[in-house]
Amino acid sequence: VETCNTLDDDCDGTPDDGSGAALCPPVTGGLSYMCTAGTCSFTCATGRFDVNGVYDDGCECTAVHM
């Protein structure tokens, strides 16, 4: 299975081939995923925010309307 790591995990001659969503594990509040140079990144869904830059905990903050 191909993952985002700059290696050709599936032995088809191309490293990190496939969509970001297929290469990068889903995170809480994540909307879209990208794999660039072996590193996963994501954008947050509306009203969600990544305040610490840690991939594994995703968009850990939710906007509160007052």
All heavy atoms as TSV, in Angstrom:
chain	resi	resn	atom	element	x	y	z
A	1	VAL	N	N	0.855	-1.182	0.000
A	1	VAL	CA	C	0.000	0.000	0.000
A	1	VAL	C	C	0.897	1.240	0.000
A	1	VAL	O	O	1.823	1.342	0.807
A	1	VAL	CB	C	-0.924	0.008	1.241
A	1	VAL	CG1	C	-1.705	1.301	1.319
A	1	VAL	CG2	C	-1.841	-1.190	1.226
A	2	GLU	N	N	0.611	2.150	-0.877
A	2	GLU	CA	C	1.382	3.383	-0.985
A	2	GLU	C	C	1.036	4.316	0.169
A	2	GLU	O	O	-0.126	4.476	0.529
A	2	GLU	CB	C	1.062	4.067	-2.317
A	2	GLU	CG	C	1.995	5.186	-2.687
A	2	GLU	CD	C	3.350	4.692	-3.197
A	2	GLU	OE1	O	3.457	3.562	-3.690
A	2	GLU	OE2	O	4.310	5.456	-3.066
A	3	THR	N	N	2.061	4.906	0.791
A	3	THR	CA	C	1.870	5.913	1.829
A	3	THR	C	C	2.744	7.122	1.515
A	3	THR	O	O	3.626	7.051	0.668
A	3	THR	CB	C	2.242	5.373	3.229
A	3	THR	OG1	O	3.605	4.968	3.222
A	3	THR	CG2	C	1.359	4.204	3.632
A	4	CYS	N	N	2.513	8.214	2.182
A	4	CYS	CA	C	3.254	9.457	1.969
A	4	CYS	C	C	4.571	9.393	2.732
A	4	CYS	O	O	4.637	9.686	3.922
A	4	CYS	CB	C	2.400	10.630	2.458
A	4	CYS	SG	S	3.161	12.232	2.185
A	5	ASN	N	N	5.646	8.968	2.024
A	5	ASN	CA	C	6.933	8.797	2.699
A	5	ASN	C	C	8.128	8.895	1.744
A	5	ASN	O	O	9.229	8.518	2.100
A	5	ASN	CB	C	6.974	7.457	3.427
A	5	ASN	CG	C	6.781	6.270	2.495
A	5	ASN	OD1	O	6.735	6.413	1.285
A	5	ASN	ND2	N	6.652	5.099	3.073
A	6	THR	N	N	7.945	9.360	0.538
A	6	THR	CA	C	8.944	9.480	-0.542
A	6	THR	C	C	9.474	8.144	-1.033
A	6	THR	O	O	10.445	8.097	-1.769
A	6	THR	CB	C	10.139	10.390	-0.175
A	6	THR	OG1	O	10.920	9.778	0.837
A	6	THR	CG2	C	9.702	11.776	0.247
A	7	LEU	N	N	8.838	7.025	-0.654
A	7	LEU	CA	C	9.244	5.703	-1.122
A	7	LEU	C	C	8.198	5.143	-2.088
A	7	LEU	O	O	7.040	5.554	-2.064
A	7	LEU	CB	C	9.413	4.748	0.060
A	7	LEU	CG	C	10.419	5.162	1.123
A	7	LEU	CD1	C	10.367	4.200	2.307
A	7	LEU	CD2	C	11.817	5.246	0.552
A	8	ASP	N	N	8.605	4.207	-2.902
A	8	ASP	CA	C	7.692	3.532	-3.825
A	8	ASP	C	C	7.163	2.262	-3.146
A	8	ASP	O	O	7.592	1.162	-3.434
A	8	ASP	CB	C	8.420	3.197	-5.127
A	8	ASP	CG	C	7.518	2.550	-6.145
A	8	ASP	OD1	O	6.279	2.613	-5.983
A	8	ASP	OD2	O	8.046	1.955	-7.096
A	9	ASP	N	N	6.236	2.429	-2.220
A	9	ASP	CA	C	5.722	1.318	-1.413
A	9	ASP	C	C	5.027	0.238	-2.233
A	9	ASP	O	O	5.064	-0.931	-1.875
A	9	ASP	CB	C	4.738	1.830	-0.350
A	9	ASP	CG	C	5.396	2.805	0.600
A	9	ASP	OD1	O	6.427	2.463	1.181
A	9	ASP	OD2	O	4.863	3.923	0.751
A	10	ASP	N	N	4.376	0.626	-3.323
A	10	ASP	CA	C	3.634	-0.364	-4.114
A	10	ASP	C	C	4.416	-0.866	-5.329
A	10	ASP	O	O	3.886	-1.572	-6.176
A	10	ASP	CB	C	2.267	0.169	-4.525
A	10	ASP	CG	C	2.344	1.417	-5.392
A	10	ASP	OD1	O	3.447	1.856	-5.770
A	10	ASP	OD2	O	1.268	1.965	-5.700
A	11	CYS	N	N	5.685	-0.493	-5.415
A	11	CYS	CA	C	6.615	-0.991	-6.449
A	11	CYS	C	C	6.127	-0.792	-7.877
A	11	CYS	O	O	6.320	-1.647	-8.737
A	11	CYS	CB	C	6.923	-2.470	-6.200
A	11	CYS	SG	S	7.680	-2.778	-4.606
A	12	ASP	N	N	5.500	0.370	-8.151
A	12	ASP	CA	C	5.063	0.649	-9.519
A	12	ASP	C	C	5.972	1.645	-10.225
A	12	ASP	O	O	5.701	2.087	-11.330
A	12	ASP	CB	C	3.617	1.137	-9.546
A	12	ASP	CG	C	3.425	2.517	-8.939
A	12	ASP	OD1	O	4.391	3.088	-8.375
A	12	ASP	OD2	O	2.292	3.028	-9.013
A	13	GLY	N	N	7.082	2.019	-9.577
A	13	GLY	CA	C	8.049	2.918	-10.187
A	13	GLY	C	C	7.865	4.378	-9.830
A	13	GLY	O	O	8.682	5.212	-10.206
A	14	THR	N	N	6.809	4.726	-9.094
A	14	THR	CA	C	6.545	6.112	-8.733
A	14	THR	C	C	6.282	6.217	-7.233
A	14	THR	O	O	5.335	5.619	-6.739
A	14	THR	CB	C	5.317	6.655	-9.500
A	14	THR	OG1	O	5.523	6.461	-10.892
A	14	THR	CG2	C	5.112	8.132	-9.218
A	15	PRO	N	N	7.111	6.977	-6.522
A	15	PRO	CA	C	6.855	7.154	-5.086
A	15	PRO	C	C	5.682	8.102	-4.831
A	15	PRO	O	O	5.441	9.022	-5.615
A	15	PRO	CB	C	8.158	7.767	-4.565
A	15	PRO	CG	C	8.795	8.390	-5.744
A	15	PRO	CD	C	8.346	7.615	-6.942
A	16	ASP	N	N	4.975	7.844	-3.760
A	16	ASP	CA	C	3.870	8.706	-3.305
A	16	ASP	C	C	2.848	9.014	-4.396
A	16	ASP	O	O	2.354	10.136	-4.499
A	16	ASP	CB	C	4.416	10.014	-2.722
A	16	ASP	CG	C	5.219	9.798	-1.456
A	16	ASP	OD1	O	5.129	8.702	-0.875
A	16	ASP	OD2	O	5.936	10.720	-1.046
A	17	ASP	N	N	2.518	8.016	-5.227
A	17	ASP	CA	C	1.506	8.251	-6.253
A	17	ASP	C	C	0.126	7.920	-5.695
A	17	ASP	O	O	-0.062	6.976	-4.956
A	17	ASP	CB	C	1.786	7.452	-7.526
A	17	ASP	CG	C	1.896	5.960	-7.291
A	17	ASP	OD1	O	2.397	5.557	-6.236
A	17	ASP	OD2	O	1.478	5.195	-8.170
A	18	GLY	N	N	-0.807	8.758	-6.021
A	18	GLY	CA	C	-2.174	8.613	-5.534
A	18	GLY	C	C	-2.643	9.919	-4.929
A	18	GLY	O	O	-1.894	10.880	-4.811
A	19	SER	N	N	-3.891	9.956	-4.529
A	19	SER	CA	C	-4.445	11.177	-3.947
A	19	SER	C	C	-3.942	11.359	-2.519
A	19	SER	O	O	-3.572	10.400	-1.843
A	19	SER	CB	C	-5.974	11.113	-3.945
A	19	SER	OG	O	-6.418	10.152	-2.992
A	20	GLY	N	N	-3.936	12.592	-2.059
A	20	GLY	CA	C	-3.528	12.876	-0.690
A	20	GLY	C	C	-4.386	12.140	0.316
A	20	GLY	O	O	-3.903	11.676	1.343
A	21	ALA	N	N	-5.682	12.024	0.027
A	21	ALA	CA	C	-6.591	11.324	0.934
A	21	ALA	C	C	-6.240	9.846	1.038
A	21	ALA	O	O	-6.405	9.228	2.081
A	21	ALA	CB	C	-8.033	11.496	0.475
A	22	ALA	N	N	-5.719	9.266	-0.036
A	22	ALA	CA	C	-5.339	7.853	-0.016
A	22	ALA	C	C	-3.981	7.647	0.642
A	22	ALA	O	O	-3.730	6.606	1.239
A	22	ALA	CB	C	-5.315	7.298	-1.435
A	23	LEU	N	N	-3.103	8.639	0.565
A	23	LEU	CA	C	-1.744	8.506	1.079
A	23	LEU	C	C	-1.599	8.913	2.545
A	23	LEU	O	O	-0.681	8.466	3.225
A	23	LEU	CB	C	-0.780	9.363	0.248
A	23	LEU	CG	C	-0.647	9.001	-1.223
A	23	LEU	CD1	C	0.194	10.044	-1.937
A	23	LEU	CD2	C	-0.045	7.624	-1.386
A	24	CYS	N	N	-2.478	9.780	3.011
A	24	CYS	CA	C	-2.361	10.343	4.358
A	24	CYS	C	C	-3.535	9.892	5.226
A	24	CYS	O	O	-4.682	9.913	4.769
A	24	CYS	CB	C	-2.337	11.862	4.277
A	24	CYS	SG	S	-0.962	12.500	3.292
A	25	PRO	N	N	-3.265	9.513	6.476
A	25	PRO	CA	C	-4.353	9.070	7.345
A	25	PRO	C	C	-5.290	10.232	7.682
A	25	PRO	O	O	-4.850	11.372	7.816
A	25	PRO	CB	C	-3.630	8.567	8.599
A	25	PRO	CG	C	-2.311	9.231	8.596
A	25	PRO	CD	C	-1.968	9.469	7.158
A	26	PRO	N	N	-6.582	9.957	7.801
A	26	PRO	CA	C	-7.534	11.023	8.144
A	26	PRO	C	C	-7.290	11.534	9.563
A	26	PRO	O	O	-6.817	10.796	10.426
A	26	PRO	CB	C	-8.892	10.338	8.034
A	26	PRO	CG	C	-8.606	8.888	8.197
A	26	PRO	CD	C	-7.230	8.662	7.671
A	27	VAL	N	N	-7.600	12.799	9.761
A	27	VAL	CA	C	-7.485	13.418	11.081
A	27	VAL	C	C	-8.798	14.089	11.442
A	27	VAL	O	O	-9.597	14.430	10.560
A	27	VAL	CB	C	-6.332	14.455	11.141
A	27	VAL	CG1	C	-4.984	13.792	10.948
A	27	VAL	CG2	C	-6.530	15.557	10.121
A	28	THR	N	N	-9.021	14.303	12.715
A	28	THR	CA	C	-10.234	14.954	13.195
A	28	THR	C	C	-10.381	16.337	12.580
A	28	THR	O	O	-9.457	17.146	12.643
A	28	THR	CB	C	-10.192	15.096	14.732
A	28	THR	OG1	O	-10.059	13.802	15.296
A	28	THR	CG2	C	-11.432	15.771	15.264
A	29	GLY	N	N	-11.519	16.600	11.959
A	29	GLY	CA	C	-11.804	17.909	11.392
A	29	GLY	C	C	-11.123	18.192	10.076
A	29	GLY	O	O	-11.276	19.273	9.517
A	30	GLY	N	N	-10.356	17.230	9.534
A	30	GLY	CA	C	-9.665	17.441	8.273
A	30	GLY	C	C	-10.631	17.400	7.100
A	30	GLY	O	O	-11.581	16.627	7.092
A	31	LEU	N	N	-10.394	18.244	6.115
A	31	LEU	CA	C	-11.271	18.322	4.953
A	31	LEU	C	C	-10.583	17.790	3.703
A	31	LEU	O	O	-11.128	16.964	3.001
A	31	LEU	CB	C	-11.707	19.770	4.736
A	31	LEU	CG	C	-12.667	20.040	3.597
A	31	LEU	CD1	C	-13.980	19.289	3.815
A	31	LEU	CD2	C	-12.934	21.524	3.481
A	32	SER	N	N	-9.384	18.248	3.430
A	32	SER	CA	C	-8.639	17.749	2.278
A	32	SER	C	C	-7.197	17.499	2.703
A	32	SER	O	O	-6.694	18.126	3.627
A	32	SER	CB	C	-8.700	18.741	1.113
A	32	SER	OG	O	-8.084	19.963	1.465
A	33	TYR	N	N	-6.561	16.553	2.009
A	33	TYR	CA	C	-5.230	16.098	2.399
A	33	TYR	C	C	-4.269	16.206	1.227
A	33	TYR	O	O	-4.655	15.988	0.083
A	33	TYR	CB	C	-5.296	14.643	2.872
A	33	TYR	CG	C	-6.228	14.478	4.045
A	33	TYR	CD1	C	-7.583	14.254	3.858
A	33	TYR	CD2	C	-5.747	14.573	5.335
A	33	TYR	CE1	C	-8.441	14.134	4.932
A	33	TYR	CE2	C	-6.592	14.440	6.422
A	33	TYR	CZ	C	-7.937	14.224	6.214
A	33	TYR	OH	O	-8.787	14.116	7.278
A	34	MET	N	N	-3.004	16.543	1.521
A	34	MET	CA	C	-1.969	16.653	0.514
A	34	MET	C	C	-0.736	15.892	0.983
A	34	MET	O	O	-0.465	15.829	2.170
A	34	MET	CB	C	-1.568	18.121	0.288
A	34	MET	CG	C	-2.600	18.994	-0.389
A	34	MET	SD	S	-3.929	19.705	0.612
A	34	MET	CE	C	-3.225	20.328	2.060
A	35	CYS	N	N	-0.002	15.323	0.027
A	35	CYS	CA	C	1.283	14.693	0.307
A	35	CYS	C	C	2.326	15.440	-0.508
A	35	CYS	O	O	2.290	15.432	-1.731
A	35	CYS	CB	C	1.251	13.216	-0.076
A	35	CYS	SG	S	2.852	12.410	0.100
A	36	THR	N	N	3.251	16.113	0.172
A	36	THR	CA	C	4.302	16.880	-0.482
A	36	THR	C	C	5.644	16.491	0.106
A	36	THR	O	O	5.857	16.627	1.313
A	36	THR	CB	C	4.063	18.400	-0.287
A	36	THR	OG1	O	2.744	18.724	-0.712
A	36	THR	CG2	C	5.070	19.213	-1.065
A	37	ALA	N	N	6.518	15.996	-0.752
A	37	ALA	CA	C	7.878	15.611	-0.348
A	37	ALA	C	C	7.868	14.679	0.858
A	37	ALA	O	O	8.668	14.815	1.770
A	37	ALA	CB	C	8.720	16.850	-0.070
A	38	GLY	N	N	6.934	13.734	0.872
A	38	GLY	CA	C	6.880	12.737	1.927
A	38	GLY	C	C	6.240	13.194	3.222
A	38	GLY	O	O	6.308	12.501	4.232
A	39	THR	N	N	5.605	14.359	3.198
A	39	THR	CA	C	4.966	14.891	4.398
A	39	THR	C	C	3.492	15.151	4.132
A	39	THR	O	O	3.140	15.805	3.149
A	39	THR	CB	C	5.639	16.209	4.831
A	39	THR	OG1	O	7.021	15.952	5.079
A	39	THR	CG2	C	5.002	16.773	6.086
A	40	CYS	N	N	2.637	14.629	5.012
A	40	CYS	CA	C	1.196	14.858	4.899
A	40	CYS	C	C	0.824	16.208	5.499
A	40	CYS	O	O	1.384	16.624	6.517
A	40	CYS	CB	C	0.427	13.767	5.643
A	40	CYS	SG	S	0.467	12.165	4.845
A	41	SER	N	N	-0.122	16.862	4.869
A	41	SER	CA	C	-0.711	18.084	5.417
A	41	SER	C	C	-2.197	18.055	5.099
A	41	SER	O	O	-2.669	17.214	4.337
A	41	SER	CB	C	-0.026	19.328	4.840
A	41	SER	OG	O	-0.184	19.370	3.441
A	42	PHE	N	N	-2.947	18.962	5.684
A	42	PHE	CA	C	-4.394	18.970	5.503
A	42	PHE	C	C	-4.932	20.381	5.625
A	42	PHE	O	O	-4.258	21.278	6.120
A	42	PHE	CB	C	-5.080	18.069	6.546
A	42	PHE	CG	C	-4.752	18.450	7.963
A	42	PHE	CD1	C	-5.492	19.402	8.640
A	42	PHE	CD2	C	-3.693	17.858	8.617
A	42	PHE	CE1	C	-5.187	19.759	9.940
A	42	PHE	CE2	C	-3.372	18.203	9.917
A	42	PHE	CZ	C	-4.130	19.159	10.585
A	43	THR	N	N	-6.148	20.568	5.150
A	43	THR	CA	C	-6.888	21.793	5.418
A	43	THR	C	C	-8.028	21.419	6.348
A	43	THR	O	O	-8.521	20.290	6.334
A	43	THR	CB	C	-7.441	22.436	4.136
A	43	THR	OG1	O	-8.258	21.485	3.464
A	43	THR	CG2	C	-6.335	22.877	3.213
A	44	CYS	N	N	-8.423	22.367	7.155
A	44	CYS	CA	C	-9.485	22.122	8.131
A	44	CYS	C	C	-10.848	22.463	7.546
A	44	CYS	O	O	-10.985	23.364	6.715
A	44	CYS	CB	C	-9.254	22.969	9.375
A	44	CYS	SG	S	-7.794	22.491	10.320
A	45	ALA	N	N	-11.845	21.738	8.007
A	45	ALA	CA	C	-13.228	22.022	7.636
A	45	ALA	C	C	-13.620	23.380	8.213
A	45	ALA	O	O	-13.003	23.868	9.166
A	45	ALA	CB	C	-14.143	20.928	8.177
A	46	THR	N	N	-14.630	23.992	7.649
A	46	THR	CA	C	-15.121	25.281	8.119
A	46	THR	C	C	-15.429	25.222	9.609
A	46	THR	O	O	-16.086	24.295	10.077
A	46	THR	CB	C	-16.390	25.686	7.340
A	46	THR	OG1	O	-16.072	25.735	5.947
A	46	THR	CG2	C	-16.907	27.031	7.787
A	47	GLY	N	N	-14.926	26.199	10.349
A	47	GLY	CA	C	-15.164	26.275	11.781
A	47	GLY	C	C	-14.206	25.456	12.623
A	47	GLY	O	O	-14.298	25.438	13.839
A	48	ARG	N	N	-13.253	24.762	11.980
A	48	ARG	CA	C	-12.247	23.954	12.695
A	48	ARG	C	C	-10.876	24.562	12.421
A	48	ARG	O	O	-10.630	25.110	11.346
A	48	ARG	CB	C	-12.262	22.506	12.213
A	48	ARG	CG	C	-13.560	21.759	12.342
A	48	ARG	CD	C	-13.961	21.465	13.766
A	48	ARG	NE	N	-12.962	20.738	14.517
A	48	ARG	CZ	C	-13.117	19.516	15.004
A	48	ARG	NH1	N	-14.233	18.853	14.777
A	48	ARG	NH2	N	-12.161	18.958	15.710
A	49	PHE	N	N	-9.961	24.437	13.400
A	49	PHE	CA	C	-8.647	25.049	13.272
A	49	PHE	C	C	-7.568	24.142	13.853
A	49	PHE	O	O	-7.778	23.471	14.860
A	49	PHE	CB	C	-8.607	26.398	14.009
A	49	PHE	CG	C	-9.641	27.355	13.498
A	49	PHE	CD1	C	-10.887	27.415	14.100
A	49	PHE	CD2	C	-9.383	28.150	12.407
A	49	PHE	CE1	C	-11.860	28.272	13.622
A	49	PHE	CE2	C	-10.344	29.020	11.916
A	49	PHE	CZ	C	-11.592	29.079	12.529
A	50	ASP	N	N	-6.399	24.152	13.202
A	50	ASP	CA	C	-5.218	23.449	13.699
A	50	ASP	C	C	-4.350	24.498	14.371
A	50	ASP	O	O	-3.670	25.269	13.708
A	50	ASP	CB	C	-4.470	22.774	12.545
A	50	ASP	CG	C	-3.186	22.110	12.991
A	50	ASP	OD1	O	-3.079	21.770	14.186
A	50	ASP	OD2	O	-2.289	21.938	12.159
A	51	VAL	N	N	-4.370	24.556	15.689
A	51	VAL	CA	C	-3.657	25.612	16.396
A	51	VAL	C	C	-2.240	25.232	16.808
A	51	VAL	O	O	-1.445	26.105	17.146
A	51	VAL	CB	C	-4.452	26.095	17.638
A	51	VAL	CG1	C	-5.760	26.731	17.207
A	51	VAL	CG2	C	-4.706	24.967	18.609
A	52	ASN	N	N	-1.892	23.950	16.778
A	52	ASN	CA	C	-0.558	23.555	17.233
A	52	ASN	C	C	0.328	22.968	16.138
A	52	ASN	O	O	1.483	22.665	16.376
A	52	ASN	CB	C	-0.654	22.569	18.401
A	52	ASN	CG	C	-1.303	21.258	18.037
A	52	ASN	OD1	O	-1.663	21.014	16.889
A	52	ASN	ND2	N	-1.480	20.402	19.026
A	53	GLY	N	N	-0.198	22.772	14.931
A	53	GLY	CA	C	0.606	22.270	13.821
A	53	GLY	C	C	0.981	20.796	13.914
A	53	GLY	O	O	1.833	20.340	13.171
A	54	VAL	N	N	0.351	20.053	14.811
A	54	VAL	CA	C	0.621	18.630	14.960
A	54	VAL	C	C	-0.359	17.849	14.089
A	54	VAL	O	O	-1.575	17.958	14.274
A	54	VAL	CB	C	0.503	18.190	16.443
A	54	VAL	CG1	C	0.668	16.683	16.580
A	54	VAL	CG2	C	1.523	18.929	17.290
A	55	TYR	N	N	0.161	17.087	13.132
A	55	TYR	CA	C	-0.703	16.370	12.197
A	55	TYR	C	C	-1.652	15.401	12.903
A	55	TYR	O	O	-2.841	15.372	12.612
A	55	TYR	CB	C	0.134	15.595	11.161
A	55	TYR	CG	C	-0.720	14.964	10.088
A	55	TYR	CD1	C	-1.020	15.671	8.938
A	55	TYR	CD2	C	-1.256	13.692	10.248
A	55	TYR	CE1	C	-1.833	15.117	7.957
A	55	TYR	CE2	C	-2.063	13.129	9.276
A	55	TYR	CZ	C	-2.352	13.846	8.138
A	55	TYR	OH	O	-3.159	13.298	7.184
A	56	ASP	N	N	-1.146	14.644	13.830
A	56	ASP	CA	C	-1.920	13.558	14.429
A	56	ASP	C	C	-3.186	13.989	15.154
A	56	ASP	O	O	-4.142	13.213	15.237
A	56	ASP	CB	C	-1.049	12.729	15.375
A	56	ASP	CG	C	0.026	11.957	14.626
A	56	ASP	OD1	O	-0.150	11.696	13.417
A	56	ASP	OD2	O	1.040	11.627	15.254
A	57	ASP	N	N	-3.236	15.207	15.692
A	57	ASP	CA	C	-4.463	15.615	16.377
A	57	ASP	C	C	-5.350	16.506	15.515
A	57	ASP	O	O	-6.393	16.982	15.950
A	57	ASP	CB	C	-4.195	16.232	17.750
A	57	ASP	CG	C	-3.407	17.520	17.699
A	57	ASP	OD1	O	-3.152	18.052	16.606
A	57	ASP	OD2	O	-3.029	18.000	18.776
A	58	GLY	N	N	-4.960	16.712	14.264
A	58	GLY	CA	C	-5.807	17.373	13.269
A	58	GLY	C	C	-6.244	18.775	13.632
A	58	GLY	O	O	-5.493	19.564	14.179
A	59	CYS	N	N	-7.491	19.046	13.316
A	59	CYS	CA	C	-8.093	20.366	13.550
A	59	CYS	C	C	-8.736	20.327	14.934
A	59	CYS	O	O	-9.941	20.149	15.076
A	59	CYS	CB	C	-9.112	20.673	12.470
A	59	CYS	SG	S	-8.424	20.549	10.794
A	60	GLU	N	N	-7.908	20.488	15.951
A	60	GLU	CA	C	-8.325	20.227	17.322
A	60	GLU	C	C	-9.166	21.323	17.962
A	60	GLU	O	O	-9.694	21.150	19.056
A	60	GLU	CB	C	-7.103	19.938	18.202
A	60	GLU	CG	C	-6.210	21.129	18.484
A	60	GLU	CD	C	-5.214	21.449	17.381
A	60	GLU	OE1	O	-5.169	20.776	16.353
A	60	GLU	OE2	O	-4.466	22.408	17.574
A	61	CYS	N	N	-9.315	22.440	17.295
A	61	CYS	CA	C	-10.046	23.548	17.871
A	61	CYS	C	C	-11.294	23.857	17.032
A	61	CYS	O	O	-11.243	23.862	15.805
A	61	CYS	CB	C	-9.135	24.777	17.930
A	61	CYS	SG	S	-9.778	26.124	18.904
A	62	THR	N	N	-12.401	24.094	17.706
A	62	THR	CA	C	-13.657	24.422	17.039
A	62	THR	C	C	-14.035	25.864	17.362
A	62	THR	O	O	-13.964	26.276	18.523
A	62	THR	CB	C	-14.789	23.483	17.527
A	62	THR	OG1	O	-14.392	22.138	17.292
A	62	THR	CG2	C	-16.076	23.757	16.789
A	63	ALA	N	N	-14.458	26.619	16.343
A	63	ALA	CA	C	-14.877	28.007	16.551
A	63	ALA	C	C	-16.180	28.032	17.330
A	63	ALA	O	O	-17.073	27.231	17.096
A	63	ALA	CB	C	-15.071	28.696	15.206
A	64	VAL	N	N	-16.271	28.936	18.275
A	64	VAL	CA	C	-17.476	29.116	19.072
A	64	VAL	C	C	-18.026	30.498	18.758
A	64	VAL	O	O	-17.306	31.490	18.830
A	64	VAL	CB	C	-17.151	29.002	20.581
A	64	VAL	CG1	C	-18.396	29.263	21.411
A	64	VAL	CG2	C	-16.546	27.635	20.883
A	65	HIS	N	N	-19.287	30.557	18.393
A	65	HIS	CA	C	-19.949	31.839	18.090
A	65	HIS	C	C	-20.611	32.359	19.348
A	65	HIS	O	O	-21.314	31.643	20.038
A	65	HIS	CB	C	-20.983	31.657	16.988
A	65	HIS	CG	C	-20.375	31.204	15.707
A	65	HIS	ND1	N	-19.785	32.067	14.831
A	65	HIS	CD2	C	-20.229	29.959	15.174
A	65	HIS	CE1	C	-19.309	31.377	13.801
A	65	HIS	NE2	N	-19.562	30.092	13.993
A	66	MET	N	N	-20.374	33.633	19.646
A	66	MET	CA	C	-20.969	34.240	20.843
A	66	MET	C	C	-21.855	35.388	20.457
A	66	MET	O	O	-21.748	36.018	19.530
A	66	MET	CB	C	-19.893	34.718	21.802
A	66	MET	CG	C	-18.994	33.596	22.241
A	66	MET	SD	S	-17.903	34.193	23.502
A	66	MET	CE	C	-18.032	32.841	24.621
